[in-house]
Amino acid sequence: MLGDAPPEALAELAETLTVEGHGLAVTYSRKVFIPLTQLCRDVCHYCTFAKAPRALASPYLALDEVVRIARAGATAGCQEALFTLGDKPELRYARARSALAELGHATTLDYLRAAAELVHRETGLLPHLNPGVMTHAELERLRPVAVSMGLMLESAAERLSSRGGPHFGSPDKHPAARLATLEHAGQLSIPCTSGLLIGIGESRRERIEALLALRELHERHGHIQEIIIQNFRAKPGTRMAHAGEPTLAEQVWTVAVARLIFGPQMSLQAPPNLRPGALAALVRAGVNDWGGVSPVTPDFVNPEAPWPQLLELAAETEAAGRILRERLAITPRYALDAGRWIDPQLRTAVLRRIDSCGKARGEAWFAGTAGEPPARVAWLAPPQAATSATARRLERARRGLALSEADLVGLFCADGRDRAAIVRAADELRAEVSGPAVTFVVNRNINYTNICLYRCGFCAFSKAGTRAVRGPAYRLDLEEIARRALEAHERGATEVCLQGGIHPEFTGDTYLAIVAAVKAAVPALHVHAFSPLEVAHGARTLGLSLESFLRRLKAAGLATLPGTAAEILDDEIRAVICPDKLSTQEWLEVMRSAHAVGLRSTATIMFGHVEQPRHWARHLLHIRALQRSSGGFTEFVPLPFVHREAPLWRTGRARCGPTFEEAVLMHAVTRLALHPHVRNIQTSWVKMGPRGVLACLSAGANDLGGTLMNESITRAAGGVNGQEMTAQELRSLAAELHRPLLERTTLYERRAPEARAPAGASAQLA
């Protein structure tokens, strides 16, 4: 049935599946091509890569030449080192054996291991290896030095290895041998690229059989990271120099069939240099990846076909209605599951280069730093219609209907015109719900201790004891807490935000005493204090229920709770980043109890470390559900992970925080996901920086948070955006958007101008 189907009909269905699985992005890897040896024991009758020893100055590239090529690639912005070589030439050529002996290696694969290890150590490039057919033991030995490997099946038709066939005399091209190698790779959890070389004499039926053989392997092990549908090119000087090349229609048919066989999630590649000017047709047929493209080295396998310039590739991709995005040598789904697919010695290098969707991070902006946001962001493009799936999700959100986890993941992973549409929709909803005003509160942070019993992997603020490794450990006494509260009041503050580590000597009475000290110093000051972790700790130490302890805190003068300690409300992630902390349900129960006794709170998310968009979605669904029942959240605050001093990052187990576009998109999606139940979305100038908050205020956020006066936690993690932002500085930011700045109270009531105390507002803090 498929064999007779017209390419156009198949392509239409295939494109729908592709957008479902990959959105509007078409990925590529910026690579450098390292031909370690062009000797090969096989004699494929279409190949010009393999050479006889007499045609080569040296059988193998020397290691210094390998590193030179790799360094040139790194300088040009490459992240992948693609090692391509012939199959085990020492089994055929005495010259290969003698050359290996001189190099100090017994086999080509041993030399490959040394070269790949050296390249990564010297240049940081991530090796991808294409060494041909291998045994289980050989693959196992190479796994630690490669983030992925490749082995084209080419065809499952044994007849092509018979006399007169393109693979006659090439023992490594027998389908059984290649499938066995891919089987071993699956057993070893090695991400593998494979695929077909079409037009070498196989039939459509045989292509389908080859794809089904690959699918069977993938269903067993899940390790086929990408399928390549490569079109045969006839090359002068080969036995197949005059063979007919497959038409574009034939390649479109094969790509579409591959998409239908493997479904929406599989990455499908077609080399862009082999179909110049026809890339749109391949995209419409199901291609979502262009593979490796080198700005430095030629395609040694197809030297007659130069790589497209990246600007040209981007333009052709955009002409097909998609957007070009860089990935690493390992495809995004596998990069996100680094613990399973990548050897520990390469895992950190991958984690530190990817975004939350597994693509290459591709920007130098980091949360909490002074870095400028990227100049080119998706939402600055001219408005275009969103895809039907995104348009449907946006319409549901505008109507206040709940979005599913899959819907939210779709929004978080959106790209190109879809991402721009999400940002516009969120900003329009902000204007409708919150109006044009940008709000803020004059407040002071008082972090009364950084000594903590807990070992959260994202936290650089807490210290284990009075002798800390980085920076001093401290504990403020009640007199100093009260003094800081009075000083804040004198500078015009209406709120103090009180939080600290879980000190081993603290009990519920400690928290009651802190509130009492502040209220005694400044009775009118709003006390916004104690994370759900502190509340749970205080209740437990006094043997009280959550509600009983919260009522006592309220009676003492506590007015609202900060919604911190939430991080990611998903126990899969909490087990990694804060295993001894509150569970998801325990955090929600504290908030539920607080709202029940009349204490309102904020809600937060801390994102960009080890979690993925599906965890963001679950977090938002928890917040929406609780808000629907309690109505107790005053605002939602996205907090990008600041990585530099975080233990998880320093030990190589976390990403480098969200990208700028991800951070802005988080504000937009939360506006949509929580509508109409949460009216206020706050953006953190501490995390986002001045330019970042401007972007967020144009993407659904309406609040700039507080002036803070003392910001300690982000600063401890490496943040550099300062400890205080004055009202005048905030007003200047709002003015850039031609929007008014209004001072508010903690509960989002407008503060009357005559209630302000301006005299001390600019006084130096003691």
Stockholm file with secondary structure:
# STOCKHOLM 1.0

chainA/1-766         MLGDAPPEALAELAETLTVEGHGLAVTYSRKVFIPLTQLCRDVCHYCTFAKAPRALASPYLALDEVVRIARAGATAGCQEALFTLGDKPELRYARARSALAELGHATTLDYLRAAAELVHRETGLLPHLNPGVMTHAELERLRPVAVSMGLMLESAAERLSSRGGPHFGSPDKHPAARLATLEHAGQLSIPCTSGLLIGIGESRRERIEALLALRELHERHGHIQEIIIQNFRAKPGTRMAHAGEPTLAEQVWTVAVARLIFGPQMSLQAPPNLRPGALAALVRAGVNDWGGVSPVTPDFVNPEAPWPQLLELAAETEAAGRILRERLAITPRYALDAGRWIDPQLRTAVLRRIDSCGKARGEAWFAGTAGEPPARVAWLAPPQAATSATARRLERARRGLALSEADLVGLFCADGRDRAAIVRAADELRAEVSGPAVTFVVNRNINYTNICLYRCGFCAFSKAGTRAVRGPAYRLDLEEIARRALEAHERGATEVCLQGGIHPEFTGDTYLAIVAAVKAAVPALHVHAFSPLEVAHGARTLGLSLESFLRRLKAAGLATLPGTAAEILDDEIRAVICPDKLSTQEWLEVMRSAHAVGLRSTATIMFGHVEQPRHWARHLLHIRALQRSSGGFTEFVPLPFVHREAPLWRTGRARCGPTFEEAVLMHAVTRLALHPHVRNIQTSWVKMGPRGVLACLSAGANDLGGTLMNESITRAAGGVNGQEMTAQELRSLAAELHRPLLERTTLYERRAPEARAPAGASAQLA
#=GR chainA/1-766 SS CGGGSCHHHHHHHHHHHHHHHHTTEEEEEEEEEEEEECCCSCCCTTCSSCCCGGGCSCSSCCHHHHHHHHHHHHHTTCCEEEEEECSCGGGTCHHHHHHHHHHTCSSHHHHHHHHHHHHHHHHCCEEEEECCSCCHHHHHHHGGGCSEEECCCBCCCGGGGSTTSTTTTCGGGCHHHHHHHHHHHHHTTCCEEEEEEESSSCCHHHHHHHHHHHHHHHHHHCCEEEEEEEECCCCTTSTTTTSCCCCHHHHHHHHHHHHHHHCSSSEEECCGGGSTTCHHHHHHHTCCEEEEECSSSCCSSSTTSCCCCHHHHHHHHHHTTCEEEEECSSCHHHHHTHHHHSCHHHHHHHHTTBCTTSSBCCCCCCTTSCCCCCSCCGGGSCCCCCCHHHHHHHHHHHTTCCCCHHHHHHHHTCCHHHHHHHHHHHHHHHHHHHCSCEEEECEEEEECBCBCSCCCTTCSSCBSSSSCSSSCCCBCCHHHHHHHHHHHHHTTCSEEEEECCCCTTCCHHHHHHHHHHHHHHCTTSEEEECCHHHHHHHHHHHTCCHHHHHHHHHHHTEEEECCCSCSCSCHHHHHHHCTTSCCHHHHHHHHHHHHHTTCEEEEEEEESSSCCHHHHHHHHHHHHHHHHHHCCEEEEEEEECCCTTCHHHHTTCSCSCCCHHHHHHHHHHHHHHHTTTCCCBBCCHHHHHHHHHHHHHTTTCCEEEECCSCCCHHHHTTCCSCSCCCHHHHHHHHHHTTCCEEEBCTTSCBCCGGGCCCTTTTCCCC
#=GC SS_cons         CGGGSCHHHHHHHHHHHHHHHHTTEEEEEEEEEEEEECCCSCCCTTCSSCCCGGGCSCSSCCHHHHHHHHHHHHHTTCCEEEEEECSCGGGTCHHHHHHHHHHTCSSHHHHHHHHHHHHHHHHCCEEEEECCSCCHHHHHHHGGGCSEEECCCBCCCGGGGSTTSTTTTCGGGCHHHHHHHHHHHHHTTCCEEEEEEESSSCCHHHHHHHHHHHHHHHHHHCCEEEEEEEECCCCTTSTTTTSCCCCHHHHHHHHHHHHHHHCSSSEEECCGGGSTTCHHHHHHHTCCEEEEECSSSCCSSSTTSCCCCHHHHHHHHHHTTCEEEEECSSCHHHHHTHHHHSCHHHHHHHHTTBCTTSSBCCCCCCTTSCCCCCSCCGGGSCCCCCCHHHHHHHHHHHTTCCCCHHHHHHHHTCCHHHHHHHHHHHHHHHHHHHCSCEEEECEEEEECBCBCSCCCTTCSSCBSSSSCSSSCCCBCCHHHHHHHHHHHHHTTCSEEEEECCCCTTCCHHHHHHHHHHHHHHCTTSEEEECCHHHHHHHHHHHTCCHHHHHHHHHHHTEEEECCCSCSCSCHHHHHHHCTTSCCHHHHHHHHHHHHHTTCEEEEEEEESSSCCHHHHHHHHHHHHHHHHHHCCEEEEEEEECCCTTCHHHHTTCSCSCCCHHHHHHHHHHHHHHHTTTCCCBBCCHHHHHHHHHHHHHTTTCCEEEECCSCCCHHHHTTCCSCSCCCHHHHHHHHHHTTCCEEEBCTTSCBCCGGGCCCTTTTCCCC
//
